[in-house]
Amino acid sequence: MRGLDRYGEPSSYFGPGGLAEAEALCAAANRDVHGFLLPTGPTPAANIERGPVLLRGRRVIRSWSFDSPLPSGNADNDRVQLRLFSRSDTPPGERVVLFHHPVYQRLYRLWEHFLAPLADRVPVAMMAAPWQFERAGSTRFPGEGTINPNPYRLYEALRQWCHDHHATVQLLESEARLRVVAEIGYSMGGFQTLMLAGAGGIDVPLVTISATNRYAWGLWNGVMAHHLNAGMRAVGIDYERLHTMTRELEAERHVAPLRGRSTMYVYGARDLVDPYPSLERLRDALQPTRTLCFPWTGHAGVSFRRSHVISGVHGFLQASGALGSSTAPARDRSVARA
């Protein structure tokens, strides 16, 4: 990923109390991670601005921006961006699917392309997560404010994402007259949705694609974090310390409440971002109603199987009743292998 070797001085990501302060903040968050993440009051989208309407053939893209209900103190990051993809000839309706993208994102067109076959059938919205796309600002690469040598920054970003998510759902209802009927998350987006759904913050059918599971395990054993790990070691964080600081950032700990609900689990068996057996552990903890496994595909490679993925997702959403009346039993445990 472009930019992942451009982390700054490791100590610059910490507050005045350094590592000891970060450890204390992580410990406090870990004591009640659901209480830490969930909004405790109203989360309205303030200072809403409508962006220009873009036309790409038969597709239309509408956009909004609004102030984050939980500001971080960074002006760029605290202006939430939301895009809505649909066909220009889509009949008026009331449903929208909300998609949550991976970390380290700067190009909307990538996900516009990935979502196009689904957006041809039902409107799909995508919110820029904290520190991603233009929310990264001019002095950071996308995702740097979320994942960096200070593990507590991820806790902060997840909490802001949860608040922004609630505001986005409300905005779609009030501004676009659309009700979120399902949510899809890819990679970190999948991790976030599983964490929030497990805490009771999402109650619609859920699709998770190449979701990351165990934060410390993925960073230390995956293929993407060489420079990040070097920065952590420079400030005194080894694997054991990282695991202790981020012990609640394991989706498998939080998904048991989702058993029995409509969930679809899509993954590549050769995923090296959060390598074996992490994703299998998440699958077993989640017990999804539908599973789609690509035996010879890795983490990002799932996105190149777009046709197969979107076809499966659309079928699942129809069967779950999200797109209308259910056309299949609610507890379809079939495992498709592609």
NUZA-418481 format. One line per 3 residues: number of its first residue (from 0); for each residue x, y, z of C-alpha. Coordinates in steps of 0.2 Angstrom, whole numbers, plus 5000, padded with zeros to 4 digits. Each point is the difference from the previous one (the first is absolute). Example, Ala and Ser with C-alpha at 12.3 -4.5 7.8 and 13.67 -1.06 7.14 Angstrom:
BEGIN
0> 5062:4978:5039; 5006:5017:4997
***
This chain:
BEGIN
0> 5000:5000:5000; 5007:5017:4995; 5005:5010:5015
3> 5002:4987:5013; 5019:5003:5001; 4997:5018:5003
6> 4996:5000:5019; 5007:5014:5009; 5011:5000:5016
9> 4991:4986:5011; 4999:5011:5015; 4991:5013:4991
12> 4984:4989:5000; 4999:5001:5019; 4994:5012:5012
15> 5010:5009:5013; 5000:4985:5012; 5008:4989:4986
18> 4998:4981:5001; 4994:5000:5018; 4986:5011:4996
21> 4995:4990:4985; 5000:4984:5010; 4989:5007:5013
24> 4988:5007:4987; 4999:4983:4991; 4997:4991:5017
27> 4986:5011:5004; 4992:4997:4983; 5003:4981:5001
30> 4990:5000:5017; 4984:5004:4991; 5003:5001:4981
33> 4982:5000:4995; 4997:5015:5012; 5015:5008:4993
36> 4995:4999:4982; 4981:5002:5001; 4992:5018:4999
39> 4992:5004:5017; 4988:5014:4993; 4994:5007:4983
42> 5012:5000:4986; 4993:5012:4987; 5009:5005:4984
45> 5003:5019:5002; 5004:5013:4987; 4994:4989:4986
48> 5006:5005:4982; 4994:4992:4984; 5014:4996:4987
51> 4998:5001:4981; 4990:4986:4992; 5012:4989:4988
54> 4994:4990:4986; 5009:4986:4993; 4990:4992:4986
57> 4985:4993:5008; 5007:5002:5017; 4998:5015:5011
60> 5010:5005:5016; 4993:5011:5013; 5011:5007:5014
63> 4998:5008:5017; 5013:5007:5013; 4996:5003:5018
66> 5009:5003:5017; 5005:4985:5010; 4989:4998:5016
69> 5016:4995:5009; 5014:5012:4994; 5018:4995:5001
72> 5007:5018:4999; 5006:4998:4983; 4990:5011:4988
75> 5002:4989:4985; 4996:4984:5009; 4985:5007:5009
78> 4991:5004:4983; 4991:4983:4996; 4998:4996:4981
81> 4986:4989:4994; 4996:4994:4982; 4985:4991:4993
84> 5001:4990:4985; 4985:4995:4989; 4993:4999:4983
87> 4992:5015:4992; 4985:4990:4995; 4998:4991:5017
90> 4982:5002:5005; 4997:5009:5016; 5001:4989:5015
93> 5004:5000:5018; 5015:4988:5002; 5019:5003:5000
96> 5014:4989:5004; 5015:5008:5010; 5017:4994:4995
99> 5016:5003:5011; 5017:5000:4991; 5017:4993:5006
102> 5013:5011:5008; 5014:5010:4990; 4987:5006:4987
105> 5003:5015:4988; 4990:4996:4984; 4981:5000:5000
108> 5000:4993:4982; 5007:4983:5006; 4985:4997:5011
111> 4988:5008:4988; 5005:4987:4988; 4999:4986:5012
114> 4983:5005:5006; 4993:5004:4983; 4991:4983:4996
117> 4991:5001:5017; 4996:5019:4998; 4992:4995:4984
120> 4987:4991:5010; 4998:5009:5016; 5008:5017:5006
123> 5016:4998:5009; 5008:5013:5012; 5018:5001:5005
126> 5006:5011:5015; 5018:5005:5000; 5007:4994:5017
129> 5011:5010:5011; 5017:5005:4993; 4995:4992:4983
132> 4999:5009:4983; 4999:5019:5001; 4998:4998:5019
135> 5018:4995:5001; 5005:5019:4997; 5015:5006:4991
138> 5014:4995:5012; 4995:4981:5003; 4998:4985:4988
141> 4982:4993:5001; 4999:4988:5015; 5015:5007:5009
144> 4989:5008:5014; 4991:4983:5002; 5015:4988:5001
147> 5016:5006:5006; 5013:4996:5013; 4988:5005:5014
150> 4986:4987:5001; 4989:5011:5009; 4997:5011:4985
153> 4991:4985:4992; 4988:5000:5015; 4997:5018:4997
156> 4997:4998:4982; 4988:4985:5003; 4990:5011:5013
159> 4999:5014:4987; 4995:4988:4987; 4985:4994:5011
162> 4994:5017:5003; 5002:5005:4981; 4991:4984:4995
165> 4984:5004:5011; 5000:5018:4993; 5001:4993:4982
168> 4985:4988:5002; 4990:5015:5007; 5006:5011:4985
171> 4995:4987:4987; 4983:4999:5008; 4997:5019:5001
174> 5009:5006:4984; 4998:4986:4988; 4985:4992:5007
177> 5009:4983:5000; 4999:4987:5014; 5016:4990:5003
180> 4995:4981:4998; 5017:4992:4999; 5018:5004:5003
183> 5016:4993:4992; 5017:5002:5006; 5017:4996:4992
186> 5016:4997:5010; 5001:5013:5013; 4982:5005:4995
189> 4995:4982:5004; 5008:5001:5017; 4992:5016:5004
192> 4982:4994:4996; 5003:4984:5009; 5005:5009:5016
195> 4986:5012:4999; 4987:4987:4996; 5006:4989:5014
198> 4998:5014:5012; 4982:5003:4994; 5003:5015:4989
201> 4995:4991:4983; 4984:4990:4999; 4999:4996:4981
204> 5007:4986:4989; 5018:5001:5000; 5013:4995:4987
207> 5019:4999:5004; 5013:4999:4987; 5018:4996:5004
210> 4997:5007:5017; 5015:5002:5011; 4998:4991:5017
213> 5015:5001:5013; 5009:5016:4999; 5016:4996:5009
216> 5001:4983:4990; 4997:5008:4983; 5013:5014:5003
219> 5014:4988:5007; 4997:4985:4988; 4992:5008:4984
222> 5009:5007:4985; 4996:5019:5001; 5007:5007:5017
225> 5019:4998:4998; 5003:5019:5002; 4986:5002:5013
228> 5007:4986:5011; 5018:5008:4999; 4992:5016:5007
231> 4991:4991:5014; 5016:4991:5005; 5009:5017:5000
234> 4988:5006:5014; 5001:4984:5010; 4985:4990:4993
237> 5003:4982:4997; 4987:4987:4995; 4995:4996:5018
240> 4998:5018:5004; 4990:5004:4985; 4989:4985:5003
243> 4996:5006:5018; 4997:5018:4994; 4988:4994:4986
246> 4992:4984:5008; 4983:5005:4996; 5003:5004:4982
249> 4997:4982:4995; 4983:4999:4991; 4998:4982:5005
252> 4998:5006:5018; 4984:5010:4995; 4990:4991:4987
255> 4991:4986:5010; 4985:5011:5002; 4998:5000:4980
258> 4998:4981:5000; 4982:4997:4993; 4999:5016:4991
261> 5002:5002:4981; 5019:5001:4997; 5011:4996:4985
264> 5019:4997:5001; 5011:5002:4985; 5018:4996:5001
267> 5016:4994:4990; 5008:4985:5008; 5017:5007:4995
270> 4997:5016:5009; 5018:5006:5007; 4994:5017:5007
273> 4993:4991:5015; 5007:4983:4997; 4994:4982:5005
276> 4992:4996:5011; 4993:5017:5004; 4986:5001:4987
279> 4995:4982:5004; 4998:5004:5018; 4989:5015:4996
282> 4989:4989:4989; 4998:4987:5013; 4996:5013:5013
285> 4987:5009:4989; 4992:4984:4993; 4994:5010:4985
288> 4984:4995:4991; 5009:5000:4983; 5018:4998:4996
291> 5010:5003:4984; 5018:4994:5000; 5012:5003:4986
294> 5013:4986:5003; 5015:5007:4989; 4996:5019:5004
297> 5008:5012:5012; 4994:5016:5009; 4999:5013:4986
300> 4998:4986:4987; 4982:4998:5005; 4996:5017:4993
303> 5005:4993:4983; 4987:4987:5001; 4987:5014:4999
306> 4987:4991:4990; 5000:4984:5011; 5000:5010:5016
309> 4986:5013:4995; 4989:4986:4993; 5002:4990:5016
312> 4997:5016:5011; 4984:5005:4989; 4993:4982:5002
315> 5004:5001:5019; 4991:5017:5002; 4985:4993:4990
318> 4999:4985:5011; 5002:5010:5016; 4985:5011:4996
321> 5011:5015:4999; 4995:5004:4982; 4982:4994:5001
324> 4991:4984:5005; 5011:4985:5005; 5003:4987:4987
327> 5010:4988:5010; 5000:4993:5017; 5007:5012:5013
330> 5013:4987:5006; 5009:4995:4984; 5017:4993:5006
333> 5006:4995:4982; 5018:5003:4997; 5004:5005:4983
336> 5018:4998:4994; 5006:5010:4985
***
